Amino acid sequence: MRAANDCGHTVVVVGELNVDIIISGEDVVPEWNREKTIDQFQVVLGSSSAITACALSCLGLDVRFVSVVGGDDFGAFCKDELKRMGVNVEHVVSLNGVQTGVTLSFSTPSDRGLLTYPGSIPLLSPSYVPDTLLNEASHLHFGSYYLQDGMRAHWPQLFGKAHGLGISTSFDTGWDVRKMWDRQGIELLLAHTDLFIPSEEEILHIYDSAQLSEAFAKLPETACTVAVKQGSRGAALRKPDKKVLSAKPCRVTPVDTTGAGDCFNAGIIYGYLHGYADEQLLRFGNACGALSTQGVGGTGKLPTVQEAARLLAQD
């Protein structure tokens, strides 16, 4: 599935790993003491960080993954799937006696709901990120800020070290299951971040805002480029000079929205590393996210540069 390697850029992704058990259909909401049939059931590679890594590999970048999984079948499955999609897993560690994380995804053509068992996800710590690996990187990314308990306090130091080495940085928060949103921690990290890529709902919660313009106004002076996913309404970009741009979504009929935001992340990172800016950057991210919806699961349909270009040419 991997495209020809773009040898000019190596992306290190430090992230959570889990399997997604996807239950698909028009009506997938469980009812107590009732039974329903569904259209489809799959076990696939999950996690925001992993899906973004696989999409970056499919776009042609050299991707190295750092993570912790359990010494179980699901952990082996995650590593095998990453390898199959061209991601280097030399720094994915298997721990005996630990269960790999699992997410149950209840997916319809228009939206999804998630239930996650964290398992090994909170066990990743800075000790698993060797300096030798950072020395090979041109970009550092992670997803799921709120799930990675072992890393949360250490991201500013790691990103600061990356910036000191001339490495660009990005992150996606994901949903805060504790509903605390940790604005202070996010802002400490933004000082060392080049690309902040939340969803609209996430940034509205972080900044306790009713609309996106209000959240943008509350960003600190140190804020970087902020690319906000808006689902069926496309995406918005807030530049460091506070200028705000938007781009409409690409026109596709979704099969499954799982992983669309993570593939958008990959498109934004790829575009940034290749000098895309403003509307061009947003539209490429939108195209990558839209292509993802054409398959089931986060890695069921990964974007390529050629497919993204063809989709954008149709608009």
C-alpha positions in Angstrom: 0.0 0.0 0.0 3.0 2.3 0.5 3.8 4.9 -2.2 7.3 5.4 -3.5 9.4 6.8 -0.6 9.7 10.5 -0.3 13.3 10.2 1.0 13.5 13.9 1.9 11.2 13.7 4.9 11.2 11.3 7.9 8.3 11.6 10.2 8.4 10.1 13.7 5.0 9.4 15.2 4.9 8.9 19.0 1.5 7.5 19.7 -1.1 5.1 21.1 -1.9 1.8 19.5 -5.1 -0.2 19.7 -7.4 -2.3 17.5 -10.7 -0.9 16.3 -13.7 -3.3 16.3 -16.0 -1.6 13.9 -19.8 -2.3 13.9 -21.4 -0.7 10.8 -24.9 -0.1 9.7 -27.7 2.4 9.4 -28.8 1.8 13.1 -26.0 0.7 15.4 -27.1 2.2 18.7 -27.5 -0.6 21.2 -30.8 -0.9 23.2 -30.9 -2.7 26.6 -32.7 -6.1 26.5 -33.0 -5.9 22.7 -31.1 -7.5 19.9 -30.3 -6.0 16.5 -28.5 -7.1 13.4 -25.8 -5.0 11.8 -24.5 -4.7 8.2 -20.8 -5.3 8.8 -18.2 -6.2 11.5 -14.5 -5.8 11.2 -11.3 -5.8 13.3 -8.8 -3.3 12.0 -5.9 -1.2 13.1 -7.1 1.8 15.2 -5.7 4.9 17.0 -5.4 8.4 15.7 -1.6 8.3 15.7 -1.4 4.9 13.9 -4.0 5.9 11.2 -2.1 9.2 10.6 1.2 7.3 10.4 -0.2 4.8 7.8 -1.7 7.7 5.7 1.7 9.5 5.8 3.4 6.3 4.6 0.8 5.9 1.8 1.6 9.5 0.8 5.2 8.5 0.4 6.9 9.6 3.6 9.4 7.6 5.6 7.5 7.0 8.9 8.9 5.6 12.2 6.4 4.7 14.9 7.1 4.7 18.7 4.6 3.0 21.0 3.8 0.3 23.6 1.5 -2.7 23.0 0.6 -5.7 25.0 2.2 -9.0 24.5 -1.0 -10.4 23.1 -2.6 -11.2 19.7 -4.0 -7.7 19.3 -0.5 -6.2 19.9 1.0 -8.5 17.3 -1.8 -7.5 14.9 -1.1 -3.8 15.4 2.6 -4.2 14.6 1.9 -6.4 11.6 -0.6 -4.0 10.2 1.8 -1.0 10.6 4.5 -3.0 8.8 2.1 -4.0 6.0 1.4 -0.4 5.4 5.1 0.6 5.2 5.5 2.0 8.7 8.7 1.2 10.6 7.9 -0.5 13.9 11.4 -1.0 15.3 10.5 1.2 18.3 7.1 -0.4 19.1 7.6 -2.4 22.3 5.5 -5.4 23.4 5.0 -5.8 27.1 4.0 -9.2 28.5 1.2 -9.3 31.0 -0.4 -6.2 29.5 -3.5 -6.0 27.2 -3.4 -3.9 24.0 -6.1 -1.2 23.9 -9.4 -1.8 22.1 -11.9 0.7 20.7 -15.4 -0.3 19.8 -16.6 1.9 16.9 -20.3 2.2 16.2 -20.3 3.5 12.7 -22.9 4.9 10.3 -22.4 6.5 6.9 -22.7 10.0 8.6 -21.0 9.6 12.0 -19.6 7.3 14.7 -19.4 6.7 18.4 -16.5 5.2 20.3 -15.9 3.1 23.4 -12.3 2.6 24.3 -10.5 0.3 26.7 -7.1 2.0 27.1 -5.0 -1.1 28.0 -1.4 -0.4 27.0 -2.1 3.2 25.7 -1.2 5.1 29.0 2.1 3.2 29.4 4.1 5.0 26.7 6.7 7.3 28.3 9.6 9.5 27.1 12.1 6.6 27.8 10.8 4.9 24.7 11.8 7.8 22.5 15.5 7.5 21.8 17.6 10.6 20.9 19.1 8.6 18.0 15.6 8.4 16.4 14.9 12.1 16.8 18.3 12.8 15.1 16.9 11.1 12.0 13.6 13.0 11.9 12.4 16.0 10.0 8.9 16.0 11.7 7.5 14.8 15.0 3.7 14.1 15.4 1.4 12.5 18.0 -2.4 12.1 18.4 -4.7 11.5 21.3 -3.3 14.0 23.8 -5.9 13.1 26.4 -5.4 9.3 26.2 -1.6 9.2 26.4 -1.4 9.7 30.2 2.3 8.7 30.4 3.3 11.3 27.9 1.0 14.3 28.7 3.3 16.1 31.1 6.4 15.5 28.9 5.2 16.7 25.5 6.5 20.3 25.9 10.0 19.1 26.8 10.0 16.6 23.9 8.7 19.1 21.4 11.1 21.7 22.7 14.0 19.2 22.1 12.7 18.6 18.6 12.6 22.3 17.8 16.2 22.6 19.1 17.1 19.9 16.5 15.3 21.8 13.7 12.4 19.3 13.7 8.9 20.6 13.0 6.1 19.3 15.3 2.4 18.7 15.2 -0.4 17.1 17.3 -4.1 16.3 17.5 -5.8 16.3 20.8 -8.6 13.8 20.3 -11.6 13.7 22.6 -11.1 14.2 26.4 -13.0 11.4 28.0 -12.5 13.1 31.4 -13.9 16.4 30.0 -11.2 18.4 31.7 -9.6 19.7 28.5 -6.4 20.9 30.1 -6.2 24.3 28.4 -3.0 25.1 30.4 -1.2 22.0 29.3 -2.3 22.6 25.7 -1.0 26.1 25.7 2.4 25.1 27.2 2.7 22.7 24.3 1.6 25.2 21.6 4.7 27.2 22.3 6.7 24.4 20.8 4.3 23.3 18.1 4.2 24.1 14.3 0.8 22.5 13.5 -2.1 22.1 15.9 -4.8 20.0 14.3 -7.9 19.6 16.5 -11.5 19.1 15.5 -13.9 22.1 15.8 -15.7 20.5 18.8 -12.4 19.8 20.6 -11.0 23.4 20.3 -14.4 24.8 21.3 -14.2 22.8 24.5 -10.6 23.6 25.2 -11.3 27.3 24.9 -14.8 27.2 26.4 -16.2 28.9 23.3 -19.5 28.9 21.4 -18.0 29.5 18.0 -14.7 29.1 16.3 -13.9 32.8 16.0 -14.2 33.1 19.7 -11.8 30.1 20.3 -9.3 31.6 17.8 -9.4 34.9 19.7 -8.4 33.1 22.9 -5.4 31.4 21.5 -2.1 32.5 23.1 0.3 34.8 21.2 2.6 31.8 20.9 0.0 30.0 18.8 1.2 28.2 15.7 -0.7 27.3 12.5 -4.0 25.8 13.6 -5.9 23.6 11.2 -9.4 22.8 12.4 -11.5 19.9 11.1 -15.1 20.7 10.5 -16.5 17.5 9.1 -19.0 18.0 6.3 -18.3 21.8 6.4 -14.7 21.4 5.4 -11.9 22.9 7.5 -10.5 26.2 8.8 -7.0 27.5 9.1 -5.8 30.1 11.6 -2.3 31.4 10.7 0.2 32.7 13.3 -0.5 36.2 12.0 -4.2 35.5 13.1 -5.5 35.5 9.5 -8.3 32.9 9.2 -9.0 30.9 6.0 -11.5 28.2 5.2 -12.0 25.5 2.6 -15.1 23.6 1.6 -15.1 19.8 1.8 -14.5 17.6 -1.2 -17.6 16.1 -2.7 -17.8 12.3 -1.9 -20.4 9.9 -0.6 -19.0 8.5 2.7 -18.9 4.8 3.4 -17.4 5.1 6.8 -16.0 8.3 8.5 -13.6 6.4 10.8 -10.1 7.8 10.5 -11.1 10.7 8.2 -9.8 13.3 10.6 -6.5 11.3 11.0 -6.0 11.2 7.3 -6.7 15.0 7.2 -3.9 15.3 9.7 -1.6 13.4 7.4 -2.6 15.6 4.5 -1.8 18.7 6.5 1.6 17.4 7.6 2.5 16.2 4.1 1.5 19.6 2.7 3.3 21.6 5.3 6.5 19.6 4.7 6.2 20.2 1.0 5.6 23.9 1.2 1.9 24.1 0.8 0.2 27.0 2.4 -3.1 28.7 3.1 -6.0 27.3 1.0 -3.8 24.8 -0.9 -2.8 23.3 2.5 -6.4 23.1 3.7 -7.7 21.6 0.4 -5.1 18.9 0.4 -6.0 18.0 3.9 -9.7 17.9 3.0 -8.9 15.7 0.0 -7.0 13.2 2.1 -9.8 13.1 4.7 -12.5 12.6 2.0 -10.6 9.8 0.4 -10.5 8.0 3.7 -14.3 7.8 3.9 -14.4 5.6 0.8 -13.4 2.5 2.8 -14.3 0.9 6.1 -12.0 1.5 9.0 -9.3 4.1 9.5 -6.9 2.4 7.1 -9.5 0.8 4.8 -8.9 3.5 2.2 -5.7 5.5 2.6 -5.0 8.6 0.4 -2.3 8.9 -2.2 -0.9 12.1 -3.6 -2.2 11.2 -7.1 -5.7 10.4 -5.9 -5.9 13.6 -3.8 -4.8 15.6 -6.9 -7.5 14.0 -9.0 -10.2 14.6 -6.4 -9.2 18.3 -6.1 -9.3 18.7 -9.9 -12.9 17.6 -9.9 -13.9 20.5 -7.6 
